[in-house]
Amino acid sequence: MTSPGYGINGIETVVYGVDDVALCTRYFVDFGLPLLEQSDSSAHFRLDEGSNVIIRHVTDPAIPKSSLAGTGAHEVIWGVRTREGMDRLLKGLAVDRNIRFDSDGTAHCLTDDGLAIGFRVFTKTPVVSSVDPVNSPGNINRVNQLRKWKVRARPKTIQHVVFHTPNFDESWAFYRDRLGFRLSDIQRTFGIFGRADGARDHHNIYFINANLPLPGMDGSYRFDHVNYGVDDVDECMIGANFMQRQGWPPSEWGLGRHRIASSIFMYLPAPTGGQAEYGADSDCLDDSWVPRSWNPMFGFFSFISNMKPFMMDAAPWEVDLVEGYTPAKTPLPPGHATQAANSDSKIAPPAPAAADPKFSG
C-alpha cells in the first residue's frame, strides 16, 4: 500500500489571506509566533524549526487564486528534503497542470480540486523542548523541584493544517496518489488524516467533510485551522490564558485530548478566519503504522473541558484497522512445527476471549 515518496517533510510556509493585516499580526504576536518582519501590507513570522507564517490582505495580488472561499490559509507551501525529490515530484505534477516558479526556486500550482499549494526545498532546524518530569502515584520523577513557570506560549513547529472540503475522498486522493502522502486515520463520514512521507507527525493535513450539519459547514472549500506545536499541556493552557488577558475571545471547546493522534488541543478563534490551535503530545508515526477507522465522536475526544449537550452521551468504543493496510498472512508450509503441535495436541483449544470493547466494530 505504500507508494514511493518524495521526502516531503512537513509545512514550510502557511500564507494567510485576511481582512485586516495589522489585527492578525497583533493576534499572532500575542499567540507567541516569533515576528521576523512586518509592514503595512504584510507580516512574516518564523518558527524555531524554520517554518514560516505569512500574513497578507486577501486581495493582495500575491495571494493565489484558488477554490478556497473566505479568509484563512490560502496557500500551503510544503517542504521537500532534497532537490532531487522535489524535481521528481514536479516532473509528475507537470504532466497535467501548470507550475509557476519563483526566483528562489519555489514552485506553485493547484491541486485537482483547486487548492493552492507550493513546494520548496526545506531543511528543518532541530527543535529542542524541555518538558518537566511528571509525577504520578508510585512513579516519582521530580523530587525537590518545582515545575517551570511559563508566562506565555511559544510555538516551535507547524504540525498540520485542516480544510473543509466538499469531497474529502477526492481531496485526499490527490495527496495520496500525486504527493506520496500516507494515510494516518479515517474519521468515519467526517474526514481523512494524512501524513507527508518525510514527516513523523501523526498527520500534516486533515480534510473534513464540508457537508456535515455543523456550524460553519456550508459545503464550500474553507480553511479550518493550523496546529502550532508547543511543549506540553501547561503551555497550551498558559497560552490560552494569556490570549484571553490580551482581549482575544476564549476557546469554545476548551482544553481537550483527541483519541485520534492522542493529542492535547486548544482551539482559539482567530481573526484570520478559522482557528489557531495550540497542540501538544501527539502520536508520531512511520510507515509501519496501520491506519485505523474511527467512530467519529469516539475518535474526536477522550476528554474535553467545555462539554456540549450532544457530548453528554458517550460515543461507542468503535475503532477498527483499515482494510488493506494490514500485512498479508503467509500460509505455513506443510509439516511446520506449529501445525504438528496443533494436530497432535490432546488439549482442547481455549474458548475465544470476549471481544475487547475498545476494538469492537
Contacts in CASP RR format, 6 or more apart in sequence:
PFRMAT RR
TARGET T0000
AUTHOR 0000-0000-0000
METHOD contacts of the structure
MODEL  1
MTSPGYGINGIETVVYGVDDVALCTRYFVDFGLPLLEQSDSSAHFRLDEG
SNVIIRHVTDPAIPKSSLAGTGAHEVIWGVRTREGMDRLLKGLAVDRNIR
FDSDGTAHCLTDDGLAIGFRVFTKTPVVSSVDPVNSPGNINRVNQLRKWK
VRARPKTIQHVVFHTPNFDESWAFYRDRLGFRLSDIQRTFGIFGRADGAR
DHHNIYFINANLPLPGMDGSYRFDHVNYGVDDVDECMIGANFMQRQGWPP
SEWGLGRHRIASSIFMYLPAPTGGQAEYGADSDCLDDSWVPRSWNPMFGF
FSFISNMKPFMMDAAPWEVDLVEGYTPAKTPLPPGHATQAANSDSKIAPP
APAAADPKFSG
1 183 0 8 1.000
1 324 0 8 1.000
1 325 0 8 1.000
2 182 0 8 1.000
2 287 0 8 1.000
3 176 0 8 1.000
3 177 0 8 1.000
3 180 0 8 1.000
4 180 0 8 1.000
5 180 0 8 1.000
5 197 0 8 1.000
5 198 0 8 1.000
6 80 0 8 1.000
6 85 0 8 1.000
6 86 0 8 1.000
6 88 0 8 1.000
6 89 0 8 1.000
6 179 0 8 1.000
6 180 0 8 1.000
6 197 0 8 1.000
7 80 0 8 1.000
7 81 0 8 1.000
7 82 0 8 1.000
7 85 0 8 1.000
7 196 0 8 1.000
7 197 0 8 1.000
7 198 0 8 1.000
8 78 0 8 1.000
8 79 0 8 1.000
8 80 0 8 1.000
8 81 0 8 1.000
8 89 0 8 1.000
8 119 0 8 1.000
8 179 0 8 1.000
8 180 0 8 1.000
8 181 0 8 1.000
8 196 0 8 1.000
8 197 0 8 1.000
8 198 0 8 1.000
8 199 0 8 1.000
9 79 0 8 1.000
9 80 0 8 1.000
9 81 0 8 1.000
9 122 0 8 1.000
9 124 0 8 1.000
9 196 0 8 1.000
9 198 0 8 1.000
9 199 0 8 1.000
10 51 0 8 1.000
10 78 0 8 1.000
10 79 0 8 1.000
10 122 0 8 1.000
10 158 0 8 1.000
10 196 0 8 1.000
10 198 0 8 1.000
10 199 0 8 1.000
10 201 0 8 1.000
10 204 0 8 1.000
11 51 0 8 1.000
11 76 0 8 1.000
11 77 0 8 1.000
11 78 0 8 1.000
11 79 0 8 1.000
11 158 0 8 1.000
11 159 0 8 1.000
11 160 0 8 1.000
11 161 0 8 1.000
11 204 0 8 1.000
11 226 0 8 1.000
12 50 0 8 1.000
12 51 0 8 1.000
12 52 0 8 1.000
12 77 0 8 1.000
12 78 0 8 1.000
12 79 0 8 1.000
12 120 0 8 1.000
12 122 0 8 1.000
13 51 0 8 1.000
13 52 0 8 1.000
13 53 0 8 1.000
13 54 0 8 1.000
13 75 0 8 1.000
13 76 0 8 1.000
13 77 0 8 1.000
13 120 0 8 1.000
14 51 0 8 1.000
14 52 0 8 1.000
14 53 0 8 1.000
14 54 0 8 1.000
14 73 0 8 1.000
14 75 0 8 1.000
14 76 0 8 1.000
14 77 0 8 1.000
14 158 0 8 1.000
14 161 0 8 1.000
14 226 0 8 1.000
15 54 0 8 1.000
15 56 0 8 1.000
15 62 0 8 1.000
15 63 0 8 1.000
15 73 0 8 1.000
15 74 0 8 1.000
15 75 0 8 1.000
15 76 0 8 1.000
15 77 0 8 1.000
16 24 0 8 1.000
16 53 0 8 1.000
16 54 0 8 1.000
16 55 0 8 1.000
16 56 0 8 1.000
16 71 0 8 1.000
16 72 0 8 1.000
16 73 0 8 1.000
16 74 0 8 1.000
16 272 0 8 1.000
17 55 0 8 1.000
17 56 0 8 1.000
17 57 0 8 1.000
17 58 0 8 1.000
17 60 0 8 1.000
17 63 0 8 1.000
17 71 0 8 1.000
17 72 0 8 1.000
17 73 0 8 1.000
17 74 0 8 1.000
17 272 0 8 1.000
18 24 0 8 1.000
18 55 0 8 1.000
18 56 0 8 1.000
18 57 0 8 1.000
18 58 0 8 1.000
18 71 0 8 1.000
18 72 0 8 1.000
18 271 0 8 1.000
18 272 0 8 1.000
18 273 0 8 1.000
19 57 0 8 1.000
19 58 0 8 1.000
19 71 0 8 1.000
19 271 0 8 1.000
20 271 0 8 1.000
21 40 0 8 1.000
21 41 0 8 1.000
21 42 0 8 1.000
21 43 0 8 1.000
21 55 0 8 1.000
21 56 0 8 1.000
21 57 0 8 1.000
22 40 0 8 1.000
23 271 0 8 1.000
24 43 0 8 1.000
24 55 0 8 1.000
24 270 0 8 1.000
24 271 0 8 1.000
24 272 0 8 1.000
25 35 0 8 1.000
25 38 0 8 1.000
25 43 0 8 1.000
25 55 0 8 1.000
27 248 0 8 1.000
27 270 0 8 1.000
27 271 0 8 1.000
27 272 0 8 1.000
27 276 0 8 1.000
28 35 0 8 1.000
28 43 0 8 1.000
28 45 0 8 1.000
28 53 0 8 1.000
28 55 0 8 1.000
28 276 0 8 1.000
29 35 0 8 1.000
30 242 0 8 1.000
30 243 0 8 1.000
30 246 0 8 1.000
30 248 0 8 1.000
31 153 0 8 1.000
31 155 0 8 1.000
31 228 0 8 1.000
31 239 0 8 1.000
31 243 0 8 1.000
31 268 0 8 1.000
31 276 0 8 1.000
32 152 0 8 1.000
32 153 0 8 1.000
32 154 0 8 1.000
32 155 0 8 1.000
32 239 0 8 1.000
33 45 0 8 1.000
33 47 0 8 1.000
33 53 0 8 1.000
33 155 0 8 1.000
33 228 0 8 1.000
34 45 0 8 1.000
34 46 0 8 1.000
34 47 0 8 1.000
34 48 0 8 1.000
34 154 0 8 1.000
35 43 0 8 1.000
35 44 0 8 1.000
35 45 0 8 1.000
36 44 0 8 1.000
36 45 0 8 1.000
36 46 0 8 1.000
36 52 0 8 1.000
37 43 0 8 1.000
37 44 0 8 1.000
38 44 0 8 1.000
41 56 0 8 1.000
41 57 0 8 1.000
41 60 0 8 1.000
42 54 0 8 1.000
42 55 0 8 1.000
42 56 0 8 1.000
42 60 0 8 1.000
43 54 0 8 1.000
43 55 0 8 1.000
44 52 0 8 1.000
44 53 0 8 1.000
44 54 0 8 1.000
44 55 0 8 1.000
45 52 0 8 1.000
45 53 0 8 1.000
45 54 0 8 1.000
45 55 0 8 1.000
46 52 0 8 1.000
46 53 0 8 1.000
47 53 0 8 1.000
47 155 0 8 1.000
47 156 0 8 1.000
47 157 0 8 1.000
47 158 0 8 1.000
47 228 0 8 1.000
48 125 0 8 1.000
48 127 0 8 1.000
48 156 0 8 1.000
48 157 0 8 1.000
49 124 0 8 1.000
49 125 0 8 1.000
49 127 0 8 1.000
49 156 0 8 1.000
49 157 0 8 1.000
49 158 0 8 1.000
50 122 0 8 1.000
50 124 0 8 1.000
50 125 0 8 1.000
51 122 0 8 1.000
51 124 0 8 1.000
51 157 0 8 1.000
51 158 0 8 1.000
53 158 0 8 1.000
55 272 0 8 1.000
56 62 0 8 1.000
56 63 0 8 1.000
57 63 0 8 1.000
58 70 0 8 1.000
58 71 0 8 1.000
58 72 0 8 1.000
58 74 0 8 1.000
63 74 0 8 1.000
63 75 0 8 1.000
64 74 0 8 1.000
64 75 0 8 1.000
64 108 0 8 1.000
64 110 0 8 1.000
64 116 0 8 1.000
65 116 0 8 1.000
66 74 0 8 1.000
66 75 0 8 1.000
66 110 0 8 1.000
66 114 0 8 1.000
66 115 0 8 1.000
66 116 0 8 1.000
67 110 0 8 1.000
67 113 0 8 1.000
67 114 0 8 1.000
67 115 0 8 1.000
67 221 0 8 1.000
68 74 0 8 1.000
68 115 0 8 1.000
68 116 0 8 1.000
68 163 0 8 1.000
68 221 0 8 1.000
68 222 0 8 1.000
68 223 0 8 1.000
69 220 0 8 1.000
69 221 0 8 1.000
69 222 0 8 1.000
70 222 0 8 1.000
70 223 0 8 1.000
70 273 0 8 1.000
71 223 0 8 1.000
71 272 0 8 1.000
71 273 0 8 1.000
72 223 0 8 1.000
72 272 0 8 1.000
72 273 0 8 1.000
72 274 0 8 1.000
73 161 0 8 1.000
73 163 0 8 1.000
73 223 0 8 1.000
73 226 0 8 1.000
73 272 0 8 1.000
74 116 0 8 1.000
74 223 0 8 1.000
75 108 0 8 1.000
75 116 0 8 1.000
75 117 0 8 1.000
75 118 0 8 1.000
76 116 0 8 1.000
76 117 0 8 1.000
76 118 0 8 1.000
76 161 0 8 1.000
76 205 0 8 1.000
77 106 0 8 1.000
77 117 0 8 1.000
77 118 0 8 1.000
77 119 0 8 1.000
77 120 0 8 1.000
78 117 0 8 1.000
78 118 0 8 1.000
78 119 0 8 1.000
78 120 0 8 1.000
78 179 0 8 1.000
78 196 0 8 1.000
79 119 0 8 1.000
79 120 0 8 1.000
79 121 0 8 1.000
79 122 0 8 1.000
80 86 0 8 1.000
80 89 0 8 1.000
80 119 0 8 1.000
80 120 0 8 1.000
80 121 0 8 1.000
80 122 0 8 1.000
81 121 0 8 1.000
81 122 0 8 1.000
81 123 0 8 1.000
81 198 0 8 1.000
82 121 0 8 1.000
83 121 0 8 1.000
86 107 0 8 1.000
86 119 0 8 1.000
86 120 0 8 1.000
86 121 0 8 1.000
89 119 0 8 1.000
89 179 0 8 1.000
90 99 0 8 1.000
90 107 0 8 1.000
90 119 0 8 1.000
92 178 0 8 1.000
93 99 0 8 1.000
93 109 0 8 1.000
93 178 0 8 1.000
97 109 0 8 1.000
97 110 0 8 1.000
98 109 0 8 1.000
99 107 0 8 1.000
99 108 0 8 1.000
99 109 0 8 1.000
100 107 0 8 1.000
100 108 0 8 1.000
100 109 0 8 1.000
101 107 0 8 1.000
101 108 0 8 1.000
102 108 0 8 1.000
104 120 0 8 1.000
105 120 0 8 1.000
106 118 0 8 1.000
106 119 0 8 1.000
106 120 0 8 1.000
107 118 0 8 1.000
107 119 0 8 1.000
107 120 0 8 1.000
108 116 0 8 1.000
108 117 0 8 1.000
108 118 0 8 1.000
109 116 0 8 1.000
109 117 0 8 1.000
109 118 0 8 1.000
110 116 0 8 1.000
110 117 0 8 1.000
111 117 0 8 1.000
111 171 0 8 1.000
111 174 0 8 1.000
111 175 0 8 1.000
112 170 0 8 1.000
112 173 0 8 1.000
112 174 0 8 1.000
112 178 0 8 1.000
113 165 0 8 1.000
113 166 0 8 1.000
113 167 0 8 1.000
113 170 0 8 1.000
113 171 0 8 1.000
113 174 0 8 1.000
113 221 0 8 1.000
114 221 0 8 1.000
115 163 0 8 1.000
115 171 0 8 1.000
115 221 0 8 1.000
127 156 0 8 1.000
127 157 0 8 1.000
129 156 0 8 1.000
129 231 0 8 1.000
130 148 0 8 1.000
130 231 0 8 1.000
131 231 0 8 1.000
131 232 0 8 1.000
132 142 0 8 1.000
132 147 0 8 1.000
132 148 0 8 1.000
132 232 0 8 1.000
132 234 0 8 1.000
133 141 0 8 1.000
133 142 0 8 1.000
133 145 0 8 1.000
134 141 0 8 1.000
134 142 0 8 1.000
135 141 0 8 1.000
135 142 0 8 1.000
147 234 0 8 1.000
148 234 0 8 1.000
150 234 0 8 1.000
150 235 0 8 1.000
150 238 0 8 1.000
151 238 0 8 1.000
151 242 0 8 1.000
152 238 0 8 1.000
152 239 0 8 1.000
152 242 0 8 1.000
153 230 0 8 1.000
153 235 0 8 1.000
153 236 0 8 1.000
153 238 0 8 1.000
153 239 0 8 1.000
153 242 0 8 1.000
153 278 0 8 1.000
154 230 0 8 1.000
154 235 0 8 1.000
155 228 0 8 1.000
155 229 0 8 1.000
155 230 0 8 1.000
155 278 0 8 1.000
156 229 0 8 1.000
156 230 0 8 1.000
156 231 0 8 1.000
157 228 0 8 1.000
157 229 0 8 1.000
158 226 0 8 1.000
158 227 0 8 1.000
158 228 0 8 1.000
158 229 0 8 1.000
159 201 0 8 1.000
159 204 0 8 1.000
159 227 0 8 1.000
159 228 0 8 1.000
159 229 0 8 1.000
159 279 0 8 1.000
159 282 0 8 1.000
160 201 0 8 1.000
160 203 0 8 1.000
160 204 0 8 1.000
160 205 0 8 1.000
160 206 0 8 1.000
160 226 0 8 1.000
160 227 0 8 1.000
161 204 0 8 1.000
161 205 0 8 1.000
161 206 0 8 1.000
161 223 0 8 1.000
161 225 0 8 1.000
161 226 0 8 1.000
161 227 0 8 1.000
162 205 0 8 1.000
162 206 0 8 1.000
162 207 0 8 1.000
162 208 0 8 1.000
162 223 0 8 1.000
162 224 0 8 1.000
162 225 0 8 1.000
162 226 0 8 1.000
162 227 0 8 1.000
163 171 0 8 1.000
163 205 0 8 1.000
163 206 0 8 1.000
163 207 0 8 1.000
163 208 0 8 1.000
163 221 0 8 1.000
163 222 0 8 1.000
163 223 0 8 1.000
163 224 0 8 1.000
164 208 0 8 1.000
164 209 0 8 1.000
164 210 0 8 1.000
164 216 0 8 1.000
164 217 0 8 1.000
164 219 0 8 1.000
164 220 0 8 1.000
164 221 0 8 1.000
164 222 0 8 1.000
164 223 0 8 1.000
164 224 0 8 1.000
165 171 0 8 1.000
165 207 0 8 1.000
165 208 0 8 1.000
165 209 0 8 1.000
165 210 0 8 1.000
165 221 0 8 1.000
166 210 0 8 1.000
166 211 0 8 1.000
166 219 0 8 1.000
166 220 0 8 1.000
166 221 0 8 1.000
168 191 0 8 1.000
168 192 0 8 1.000
168 207 0 8 1.000
168 208 0 8 1.000
168 209 0 8 1.000
169 192 0 8 1.000
171 207 0 8 1.000
172 181 0 8 1.000
172 183 0 8 1.000
172 191 0 8 1.000
172 192 0 8 1.000
172 194 0 8 1.000
172 207 0 8 1.000
175 181 0 8 1.000
175 194 0 8 1.000
175 205 0 8 1.000
176 182 0 8 1.000
176 183 0 8 1.000
176 194 0 8 1.000
179 196 0 8 1.000
180 196 0 8 1.000
180 197 0 8 1.000
181 194 0 8 1.000
181 195 0 8 1.000
181 196 0 8 1.000
181 197 0 8 1.000
181 204 0 8 1.000
181 205 0 8 1.000
182 194 0 8 1.000
182 195 0 8 1.000
182 196 0 8 1.000
182 197 0 8 1.000
182 285 0 8 1.000
182 287 0 8 1.000
182 289 0 8 1.000
183 192 0 8 1.000
183 193 0 8 1.000
183 194 0 8 1.000
183 195 0 8 1.000
183 291 0 8 1.000
183 322 0 8 1.000
183 325 0 8 1.000
184 193 0 8 1.000
184 194 0 8 1.000
184 195 0 8 1.000
184 202 0 8 1.000
184 203 0 8 1.000
184 261 0 8 1.000
184 285 0 8 1.000
184 289 0 8 1.000
184 291 0 8 1.000
185 192 0 8 1.000
185 193 0 8 1.000
185 202 0 8 1.000
185 203 0 8 1.000
185 260 0 8 1.000
185 261 0 8 1.000
185 291 0 8 1.000
185 292 0 8 1.000
185 293 0 8 1.000
185 294 0 8 1.000
186 192 0 8 1.000
186 193 0 8 1.000
186 291 0 8 1.000
186 292 0 8 1.000
186 293 0 8 1.000
186 294 0 8 1.000
186 322 0 8 1.000
187 193 0 8 1.000
187 260 0 8 1.000
187 294 0 8 1.000
187 296 0 8 1.000
187 299 0 8 1.000
187 300 0 8 1.000
188 293 0 8 1.000
188 294 0 8 1.000
188 295 0 8 1.000
188 296 0 8 1.000
189 209 0 8 1.000
189 212 0 8 1.000
189 296 0 8 1.000
190 208 0 8 1.000
190 209 0 8 1.000
190 212 0 8 1.000
190 296 0 8 1.000
191 206 0 8 1.000
191 207 0 8 1.000
191 208 0 8 1.000
191 209 0 8 1.000
192 206 0 8 1.000
192 207 0 8 1.000
193 202 0 8 1.000
193 203 0 8 1.000
193 205 0 8 1.000
193 206 0 8 1.000
193 260 0 8 1.000
193 261 0 8 1.000
194 203 0 8 1.000
194 204 0 8 1.000
194 205 0 8 1.000
194 206 0 8 1.000
195 201 0 8 1.000
195 202 0 8 1.000
195 203 0 8 1.000
195 204 0 8 1.000
195 285 0 8 1.000
196 204 0 8 1.000
196 205 0 8 1.000
197 287 0 8 1.000
200 284 0 8 1.000
200 285 0 8 1.000
200 286 0 8 1.000
201 282 0 8 1.000
201 284 0 8 1.000
201 285 0 8 1.000
202 260 0 8 1.000
202 261 0 8 1.000
202 262 0 8 1.000
202 263 0 8 1.000
202 282 0 8 1.000
202 283 0 8 1.000
202 284 0 8 1.000
202 285 0 8 1.000
203 261 0 8 1.000
208 224 0 8 1.000
209 217 0 8 1.000
210 217 0 8 1.000
210 218 0 8 1.000
210 219 0 8 1.000
210 220 0 8 1.000
210 221 0 8 1.000
210 222 0 8 1.000
211 217 0 8 1.000
211 219 0 8 1.000
216 222 0 8 1.000
222 274 0 8 1.000
223 273 0 8 1.000
223 274 0 8 1.000
224 274 0 8 1.000
224 275 0 8 1.000
225 267 0 8 1.000
225 270 0 8 1.000
225 274 0 8 1.000
225 275 0 8 1.000
225 276 0 8 1.000
225 277 0 8 1.000
226 276 0 8 1.000
226 277 0 8 1.000
227 265 0 8 1.000
227 277 0 8 1.000
227 279 0 8 1.000
228 276 0 8 1.000
228 277 0 8 1.000
228 278 0 8 1.000
228 279 0 8 1.000
229 278 0 8 1.000
229 279 0 8 1.000
229 280 0 8 1.000
230 236 0 8 1.000
230 239 0 8 1.000
230 278 0 8 1.000
230 279 0 8 1.000
230 280 0 8 1.000
231 280 0 8 1.000
232 264 0 8 1.000
232 280 0 8 1.000
232 281 0 8 1.000
233 255 0 8 1.000
233 264 0 8 1.000
233 280 0 8 1.000
233 281 0 8 1.000
235 278 0 8 1.000
235 280 0 8 1.000
236 255 0 8 1.000
236 264 0 8 1.000
236 265 0 8 1.000
236 266 0 8 1.000
236 278 0 8 1.000
236 279 0 8 1.000
236 280 0 8 1.000
237 255 0 8 1.000
237 266 0 8 1.000
239 266 0 8 1.000
239 278 0 8 1.000
240 250 0 8 1.000
240 251 0 8 1.000
240 254 0 8 1.000
240 255 0 8 1.000
240 266 0 8 1.000
240 268 0 8 1.000
240 278 0 8 1.000
243 250 0 8 1.000
243 268 0 8 1.000
244 250 0 8 1.000
248 268 0 8 1.000
248 269 0 8 1.000
249 268 0 8 1.000
249 269 0 8 1.000
250 268 0 8 1.000
251 266 0 8 1.000
251 267 0 8 1.000
251 268 0 8 1.000
251 269 0 8 1.000
251 306 0 8 1.000
252 267 0 8 1.000
252 269 0 8 1.000
252 306 0 8 1.000
253 265 0 8 1.000
253 267 0 8 1.000
253 304 0 8 1.000
253 305 0 8 1.000
253 306 0 8 1.000
254 266 0 8 1.000
254 267 0 8 1.000
254 304 0 8 1.000
254 305 0 8 1.000
254 306 0 8 1.000
255 264 0 8 1.000
255 265 0 8 1.000
255 266 0 8 1.000
255 304 0 8 1.000
255 305 0 8 1.000
256 264 0 8 1.000
256 265 0 8 1.000
256 266 0 8 1.000
256 301 0 8 1.000
256 302 0 8 1.000
256 303 0 8 1.000
256 304 0 8 1.000
256 305 0 8 1.000
257 263 0 8 1.000
257 264 0 8 1.000
257 265 0 8 1.000
257 281 0 8 1.000
257 301 0 8 1.000
257 302 0 8 1.000
257 303 0 8 1.000
257 304 0 8 1.000
258 265 0 8 1.000
258 299 0 8 1.000
258 300 0 8 1.000
258 301 0 8 1.000
258 302 0 8 1.000
259 294 0 8 1.000
259 298 0 8 1.000
259 299 0 8 1.000
259 300 0 8 1.000
259 301 0 8 1.000
259 302 0 8 1.000
259 319 0 8 1.000
260 292 0 8 1.000
260 294 0 8 1.000
260 299 0 8 1.000
260 300 0 8 1.000
261 282 0 8 1.000
261 283 0 8 1.000
262 281 0 8 1.000
262 282 0 8 1.000
262 283 0 8 1.000
263 279 0 8 1.000
263 280 0 8 1.000
263 281 0 8 1.000
263 282 0 8 1.000
263 283 0 8 1.000
264 279 0 8 1.000
264 280 0 8 1.000
264 281 0 8 1.000
264 282 0 8 1.000
265 277 0 8 1.000
265 278 0 8 1.000
265 279 0 8 1.000
266 277 0 8 1.000
266 278 0 8 1.000
266 279 0 8 1.000
267 275 0 8 1.000
267 276 0 8 1.000
267 277 0 8 1.000
268 275 0 8 1.000
268 276 0 8 1.000
268 277 0 8 1.000
268 278 0 8 1.000
269 275 0 8 1.000
270 276 0 8 1.000
290 321 0 8 1.000
290 322 0 8 1.000
290 325 0 8 1.000
290 326 0 8 1.000
291 321 0 8 1.000
291 322 0 8 1.000
291 325 0 8 1.000
292 319 0 8 1.000
292 320 0 8 1.000
292 321 0 8 1.000
292 322 0 8 1.000
293 319 0 8 1.000
293 320 0 8 1.000
293 321 0 8 1.000
293 322 0 8 1.000
294 318 0 8 1.000
294 319 0 8 1.000
295 315 0 8 1.000
295 316 0 8 1.000
295 317 0 8 1.000
295 318 0 8 1.000
295 319 0 8 1.000
296 315 0 8 1.000
297 311 0 8 1.000
297 315 0 8 1.000
298 315 0 8 1.000
298 316 0 8 1.000
298 317 0 8 1.000
298 318 0 8 1.000
298 319 0 8 1.000
299 315 0 8 1.000
299 319 0 8 1.000
300 315 0 8 1.000
301 311 0 8 1.000
304 311 0 8 1.000
316 360 0 8 1.000
317 357 0 8 1.000
317 358 0 8 1.000
317 359 0 8 1.000
317 360 0 8 1.000
318 360 0 8 1.000
318 361 0 8 1.000
319 358 0 8 1.000
319 359 0 8 1.000
319 361 0 8 1.000
320 359 0 8 1.000
320 361 0 8 1.000
332 338 0 8 1.000
332 339 0 8 1.000
END
